[in-house]
Structure formats: C-alpha cells, structure tokens
Amino acid sequence: MRKKKLMLHFWVLPVCLVLGSLQRGHAQDRPLSGKVVGTDKAPIAGVSVMVGGGSTGTLTDENGNYFLAHIHAGDTIVFSFSGMAVQRVAVGERRTLDITLAGKVAGLGEVVVIGYGSVKRSDLTGSIASIKGEEMSSFATTTPLMALSGRSSGVQVLQNTGSPGGSISVRVRGANSIQGSNEPLYVIDGFPSSSTDPSILNTSDIQNIEVLKDASAVAIYGSRGANGVVLITTKKGKAGRTRVDYSSSYGVQSLRKQLDMMDAKQYATLYNEQAANDGQAPYFTQDQVNSFGKGYDWQDLTFRNAPIQNHSISVTGGDKKTQFAVDGSVFDQQGIIRNSSYKRYSLVASVNHDISDKFSVSYSAVLSRISDAKQESSGARFGASLISATLLAPPTLTPYNADGSYRVLSSSYSFVSEGLTNPLNFLNQATDGVASNKVLANAAVVYKPVDGLVLKIFGGIENSDDREDTYQSLLYYNSQGVASVSVTQTTSLLNENTISYSKTFGKHALSAVAGVTYQDFLITTLAGSGTGFLSDVSQTYNLGSAATPGIPQSSYTKSLLLSGLGRINYTYDDKYLLTASFRGDGSSKYSDGNKWGFFPSVAVAWKMKDEAFLRDVDFISDAKLRASWGATGSQAIQPYATLNQLYSGKTVFGDALYTTFAPGTVLPGDLKWETTDQKDIGLDAGILGNKVRLTMDYYIKNTRDLLNSVQLPSSLGFTSTIENVGQIRNQGLEIAADVNVLSGKFKWNVSGNISFNKSKVIKLYGGQDILGGYVDMLVFADNTDLLRVGKPTGVFYGYEENGYNANGNIQYKDLNKDGLINQNDKTIIGNPNPKFIYGFNSAMSYRNIELSFFFQGVQGNQLANISSVDDALVYGYGDNLLKDVYNNHWTPQNTHAKYPKITRSQSMLFSNRFIENGSYLRLRNVELAYSLPFARKWDVSWIHSMRVFVSGQNLLTVTGYSGWDPEVNSMGGANSTAQGVDYYTYPTAKSLTVGLRAGF
C-alpha cells in the first residue's frame, strides 16, 4: 500500500507542475485588440501592427481595428504607417490598446545622405533634392535616371534615344563644359562611379536618391562635382524579422504615333509632278496611279508592339549585431523596333556586422549581366539607315519579291536614290550586340575608439567588361560579310580613409569629417575586324576566316586622382547653422605646376521660425533661410593630353613595310582646371502645420577656364591645341512644393516643381565662335549649333528664309547685304534650352485603393528637325515624303505654300525652316493600385502586404512638334553642349503595365 502511495505521489507531482505551468502560460499568453485612428479621429486602415523584434503581426481593417491572438505582458507593440510617426507601446497587463497616429512633420527629422556623411533634413544648409525608391518603382525602366525627370527641381533629363538601354543625358542646373563631361557624378553606396549612367541597378534595388545641387553640397567632391552629384543608396537590411519582398510587372509598348506619310497614289502623283516640273516624262502612267491605292506602309514592317517585364525578389533582415539584404532582379525590354532588346540580370547584396561596441564591418556588391541587341540607326541620309529607310521607302513597293527574296529598292525605279536600302537588310541581316559584365563592390571597416569619434577605412572596385559584336551577313545587299569585335575593360580602384567627430555641448553642436582618398581609372581596349566570308556560320567568332582581315587595334589609358578633404558642421542653439568644406584634388592628367586644384565652400542657414518675430505666427510652421558659396571643378581633358604623344603608323620603303612613330597633330598645352563658382540662396518653409512644404532656390554658376580645341596655323606642324578659352554662366530659380490636401479615409497629396535656368557664354578665346554639331545631308553639309559670346549655350545657327522666288525655289536673306548667300549670312535661328522645366504629381487613396498620376513638361525650347530634310524637302531621289508635302507645296496657284516647288533642282541650306517648337506636356505615368486585405480579413498573417496595380506610361503627350517625339536628343552625350537635334532617332514608346508587389 505504501508503495502505491509513493507511485501516486510520483505521478501527481509532475502532473501538477505541468498543469500549473499551463495555467501560468495561459495567464501570460492572451489576446490584444484595439483601434488605430489619426489625429482627426478617423480610423486608419492598413496600419502595420507588429510585436516588436518578432515575426508576429497584422494589419488594421477598414475600421482601424486589429486583433493579436497571443501577447505577453513583456511585449512591445509597434504601430507604423506610411507618412506617419512610428509608435512603440509596452503592453503590460492590458487587453485593449487604442492608438492615435500623428503625421510626420514633413520629413524634417528624416536623415538625408550627403557627401561622406548624413544630416537631418532640418539641419541641411545646402540645396538637395530627394527621391524615394517607391517613387521609382511604379514602372520599369532601363535606368533609374528616368525617375529624376520632372521629380527634382533643377534637373533636366534628356532621353538621347528611345531604344532599349539607350543613353540618357542629365543636366543639373545647366551645362558647364565645352569638351568635358556635363553629366553629374554618380555615387553608388559611397563609391564615386566612373560611369555616366548607373544602369547597373534596377529601380527595385534603390532605397533613395539624393541630388546635390549647390556648391555647399557638392564641393566635398571637388574636381568631380561641378555638374552636381547624384547619391544612390541601395536597400539595406534592418534588425527585426526577416522580410521577403517580391515585385513583378509586365507591360506592352507601342509606337506613340505613326508619321503620316504619302500613300502609294499620292507618291506616284507627286513624282509625276516632279518629272513634269523638271521637263521629264512621267514616271507612272495614269492607269498605274489609279491602281496603286494606299499601298504599303513600311512603318508596319519595322515597328511592333513589344513586351517589357521586370521581376525582383529581395530578402532583408537581421538582428542588432548583423543586418543583411539580398536582391535579385531580371529586366527584359523588347524594343518597338524589331530585333532590338535589352536584358539585365542583377544581384545586389549587403551585410553589416558589429564585431563589438567599437568595431564594425560592412560589405556591399552589385553584379549585373547586360545583353543589348541594338537597332540604333540614327542619321544616314536618303534611306541608308533603318529608320530613314522605313520612312523613305516608296509605298508603291513591298518588302519582298514574288520569289520571297528581298526587294532591291534602289534599282526599282530609275529616279530612286542608290542609297535607299530595304529595311529588311537592317532588321534581319545586320546585328549589333553588346554583352557587359559589371561589378561594383566595396567594403568598410569602422572603429569607434570613444563616443563621437569614428575612423573609417573604405575600399572598393568598379569593373566593366564590355564586348560589342557587329556583323553584316552575306544576305545583306551587296555584302560579302563584314564582322567586327571590340572589347573594353574599365576598372577603377578606390580607397578612402576618413575620421569623423560629433559632439554636443550646451547650445553648441559640432560635427567634422576629414580624409584622404585615392582612386585610379584604367581603360584597355582591343578591336579586330574582317571582310569577305565564305559563310555566315561563324559570324564574329572567327575573324581569321575573313578574306581581308582588318588591322587589330588596342589601347591603354590610366589616370589617378589623389585627394584630401574636410568639412565642419556647426550649429548654435539649433537655430544658426554653418557648414564649411574644403577639398584638394591632384590629377595625373595635368602638367606639372597645375596638377592640384583646390575647392572650398561655405554655407550658412538660419531657422527663423525659432525667432521671436515668427514664434507666435501660427500660419508659418517652419522657416529656414540658406545661403552658400563654393568652388567645384572639372578635369575636362583626356589622360595624356598635356604630353607630347607619339602615334604609330605604317610606311613603305622600297618593297618593305615599316612601322613608324610620329607626333600627333595636337600641340600639348599647359592647362589649368576648369573651375565653377556657385552662389545659392534658398528658403525652406512650412505652412499650416507643415501641410504645405515649400522650397525655393536662386543660384548663379560661373564656370571659368573652359577647355577647348583652338586652331593653329598649319606652318607650326600642328593643326590644333587645347587651351583654357572662356567662361559660361548659368543662373536660375527653382521652386518645389508639397501639399497634404486631405487626410483621413480619403487622402490626397500633391507635389510639383518648376525650374528656370538661363545660360550665357561670357567669354571665348579671342571672342571667336565655337562651332558645334555637324550634319552632312548631301544637299547641304553644315554645323547646326555654336557657342557665341553673349548667347545661350548651343544655340542653333543657320540661315533665315525669305519666301520663294517666282519659280517656287526657297530664297534666303542676305543679312550682310553683299549680294551673296554664304556663311557670312548665317545667324542665330533657335535656342534648344528650355525657358523652364516642370513636374506635377498627385497621389490619392481611399481605403485600399490608390490613384496617382505624374506629369512632366518642358517649355520654351526649340528642336532642329533634321529628319525633315529627307522626308519633306528632298524631291529628286524618290524618297517617300510626309503627306503634308503633298497637300501643301508650291504651285503657280499656291505661291504661299508651306513647302517649295517639287523639283529635283530645289536648293537647300540649314535654315529656320527646320527649327520647331519643342515644348511638351507629358503624362509620364498614371497608376491605379489596390492593396489586398489578406492579413486582416483572412488571417493570412505571413503575408505582410499585397498590392496589384495597372499603370500607363507616356499615354498622353501634348506638343506641337511634327516629329515622332519631342523628347529627342540625337547629338546628346556626356561631352556635348549640343541638344535638341532630331536626326532619325529611335522614337520613345508608350506602354501599359500590370504588376504585383507583395511582402512576406
């Protein structure tokens, strides 16, 4: 019996312990519910309600209610919602917890990345614009630079071509250099990139972009900051639960509009008229003319509806010691011209780890593989390129002969140009492909010996391996096979060593940074070619099989930049702010005595709202006045430009071939740095409790010691030299506003910006003009633009028309009254620089539905429509023409027509006829989105968010420009002051997109 009692006690004790623990666990583990409202007492749907530091959470429903099933007394609940301040509340013994969320104060406490550091937005002394990553993810694009268009005041984005992966030109407060780059410096995760286009990144990779505009903000980058600086920060991991985000979009692109060309009957009628005007027999009988009808539209052959898709998945997370982020993406854009495409595969990864309280390390890397199949055929007269051939091919003809072979257009009619090529040759028998492997990787070690003092060693590498293969097959008209291969490797190594210190004592706050940096730039190239192949089988992969191999070419270019930098930020009483910075750059490009450039800056700011005269003015909720001055620079020359270089060549002595070395034709000079001085005064203001945020800046930039080529007398043995020749000024006004129109269940926020910039050439070498872009149209060959003292940069330069003579031929004004029409009669005929650029964004939401639209525009600029030379004014080569020419050309009964007499002998010069209004207003993006309430309606707690959307890009463009698209820049580029020229450029597409964004 006693044994049984002992056995009973043996089982009872643990059972009691288990039951007791369960009872205690039940007491600790309990539900929590509540409601989340705004300051207006309206419920807020979609608020994230998370158990701090864990993976448990939910979202509020449409009535602001939430429910958490398992909560403990020691838990902290985190309430967060976009645009509102995060709240963290300890639960304690409560079972009900209601929360009121307040709006953020317009981001004044937000931390903004600046050069070699960061500051609160309220403490900024410079002019900086910020663009969030979510603003860029609404539509797929080959480069994040397109997200800057219209979203940042003072920043003009010029799309040089609409082709997939096509280049972009960005101008921050105008162009500064003649032969140097006018692109801003792109700094990706602290690495100053040598690339002029950060296309290595997908828009989904980016956390935010800061555009540094005034000298106070950019002077810390010294000789690379004259054109502004764009700081790009990729997404990083955060302590807390691991999060998986997926985004996917699919769109269909199409040509925004087709040009209205003559149909077959009109074509035949017009060229019969040309024959009659030139005393020739008609080319077509009347029966042929009557039978042609509409004919064939060659634009249908070349252009197509093309898909564009973008997919990305990211994993982020970590704890207090280690945070990580990994993001993989695939971007695939098929071009609206057949057989053109751009594909990018990217992997972005970062990790931050605190070794101890004093040591931490970080690493980040971007890997991209880019494949670009080009059909970029800008320029080329009389149908000798794809786009010009598409427009100029006779509509009376079709692409194929009866036997299926390609029709030879140049021999189809006796009056057709020999250069007119069937577009099928370009589309199917010529390839131009670029394959790129790009790496940007950096790592840092941070040591904090004492509170406020930080020592950082930062190093990285940027490498790009690019291979371009071009091939013209045996089926290409009159081709024996032409192949070329070029390989370029670009490598940059960076080391930065900085020390920073920050301290607050009483009313004084001080922070400082100093450092030494080293960066080198190495470019090597190798190219080979060949003509005459037996077969198309090997294409570019066996150049040795060519009947005539080309001469191989290679090059090596290296330059170094050594710098010292420093900056001090001082604040007194949180009202008066001072920033002073200095950078000295030593470049290997310059000659002895001029290798070093020194670039100081200073800025002050005054928070006026905290003064007595504004403290009680309720209407004004914030006010800060800023002023800055500083100098920045530009290297603006190629390596070895100051050295007397020898160039190799070949010569024949007797019956032998010898290699020679001889000086080049450019005389090396003793050159100085280009330097840009900039003054800026700005105002940041908040009105009505910061429901309205306003930023204004007025600036003046003067760039002196401009570098450019100068012609020399031939008797010297050199044809030119490079000298510091002049000065350019840019001045302007920027205004940006953000307005919280409505809050509550229905939310509406609008933002807009407008920028005015006026450029002026102040000084040039000997007061002489500098001629710009050049076009050779056979009917005329001339420069299209120039730099002239007292005029804006890159103005159009040509002749002024003076109506028609009695025979219907174009007449030109004899401006110097010497009885001749020649170069002395050329004058300024247009200005490609806009009077202002602007953007407007509206975002509305009601419960789970959001609607946003974004307009972007340019006003007061002009374009040079060089394409209209061939498709509107050349009448002797059988080219198809705009239908407008057929309807409105000179006849004895219509002497005031838009176009001259249809005759082969029509004379032509580059004149104001080709200058058109380039202003436009574009609906850049419109998006309708719906957030699915999975987590709060169906208790799918592992889904953090899910959003579906449909959007449209470039759906509406209001413009008076007659060409395909007013957003064109055929001669644009980093080193170009020429802009606004349209010369058969790949047109911009419009698109419709559907997509999904989900967080888990």
PyMOL commands that set and color helices and strands:
alter all, ss='L'
color gray80, all
select helices_A, chain A and resi 2-28+121-123+133-136+144-148+203-205+215-224+264-277+286-292+299-302+386-392+409-411+423-429+539-541+543-545+608-610+612-615+714-716+765-767+823-825+867-873+883-887+912-914+934-937
alter helices_A, ss='H'
color red, helices_A
select strands_A, chain A and resi 30-38+48-51+57-59+65-71+76-80+87-90+99-101+111-114+117-120+128-132+155-159+168-172+185-188+191-192+206-212+229-234+240-255+306-318+322-334+341-354+359-373+430-447+453-472+482-505+508-531+548-549+553-572+576-587+596-607+620-634+646-653+656-663+666-667+674-687+692-711+720-742+746-763+770-771+774-776+781-783+785-787+795-798+801-804+810-812+827-830+836-846+849-859+862-865+889-890+899-901+915-917+920-931+945-959+981-982+989-999
alter strands_A, ss='S'
color yellow, strands_A
deselect
rebuild
show_as cartoon
